[in-house]
């Protein structure tokens, strides 16, 4: 096959290729076998008309369109390989020549990946990462765990303070009218949690059980309900109960109740320190990686990113996000209802940094090429095993879902990340 690539723009061009006579014959035969199944021709049983009779009645050119549709996918893929290009979108196909007895000539308008010129990506200087865990860090974590084990105790004839939990009835109005979601009874609210409209919780501090409080607030401009954004509201509120947290003593008994693998508070502190050190080290490694890769992308020169790549990235991110939601039993309709958002809102969220994500992928792929990273069959097998364990799938199912090219791509990108991050220097 003679394939010719002519670049016509930053990332666009024309790919012209031919379909040879032997392939055309195969396509016409396949097209005829499809078409004849539905033909009703006098003198023939349905689906049994001969090719000679068909050609005499309709002409062989009547099969050209179906034959082209059959042949085009393989022919286009072969032409792409021969031209050495990397399309990122569906091509626009135009038939240049389709004469009887001659090779067909097809022209495809194609958008391809932009060229990437790497800058410095090894030995980059990144910010010094904090990996130290202090006694104060351990104490703060232990306090959080104490609060997690706290019991709520009724406060008798005492005013509510920040951190207390109140049980309330409330009825909200805007301009004197009730609104959806503005009324509740026996609602449990922790003061200072920030779970209500700004200012609501603060106005209950200092009040006791049995008191009625008129709470006045203003809905934020970015509130999820359009009809309430920026509106002044008034909530008639009755406090039924005030409860305060009673924390357990920080002693050996607390340690044993919290973690059955320890016997003393000192052992618990040591274990907490180890856990915090692991988390802090992981966070530091992630921050180093993010900064180093960001610098590698910044140092690279990339032609204009095709909109098709950005659109594909947004779609993939949305599909992945919704897939995770559905694994938790939340379908798209339920998600949008629970969050008070729409599909357009989620799309905007993923569109915000889609171009950066695409550029990052392009740079990492360029590093794979520059470093001549070629994953081995052993590495592919290890990757399949890891994915099977992560997603609780059979290895055979992973193999069926992912081609070797996809697996090699992912392994190569991971190796490129290591090349960038492991050579980075903290300063």
Secondary structure, DSSP 8 states (H G I E B T S, - for coil): --EEEEE-SSSEEEEEEEE-HHHHHHHHHHHHHHHGGG---TTS-TT---HHHHHHHH-GGGGHHHHHHHHHHHHHHHHHHHHT--B-S--EEEEEE--TTS-EEEEEEEEB---EE----SS-EE--------HHHHHHHHHHHHHHT-EEEE-SS----TT-EEEEEEEEEETTEEEEEEEEEEEEEETTS--SSTTTTGGGTT--TT-EEEEEEE--TT-SSGGGTT-EEEEEEEEEEEEEEE---SSHHHHHHH-TT-SSHHHHHHHHHHHHHHHHHHHHHHHHHHHHHHHHHHHSEE----HHHHHHHHHHHHHHHHHHHHHTT--HHHHHHHHT--HHHHHHHHHTTHHHHHHHHHHHHHHHHHTT----HHHHHHHHHHHHHHTT--HHHHHHHS-HHHHHHHHHHHHHHHHHHHT-EE-
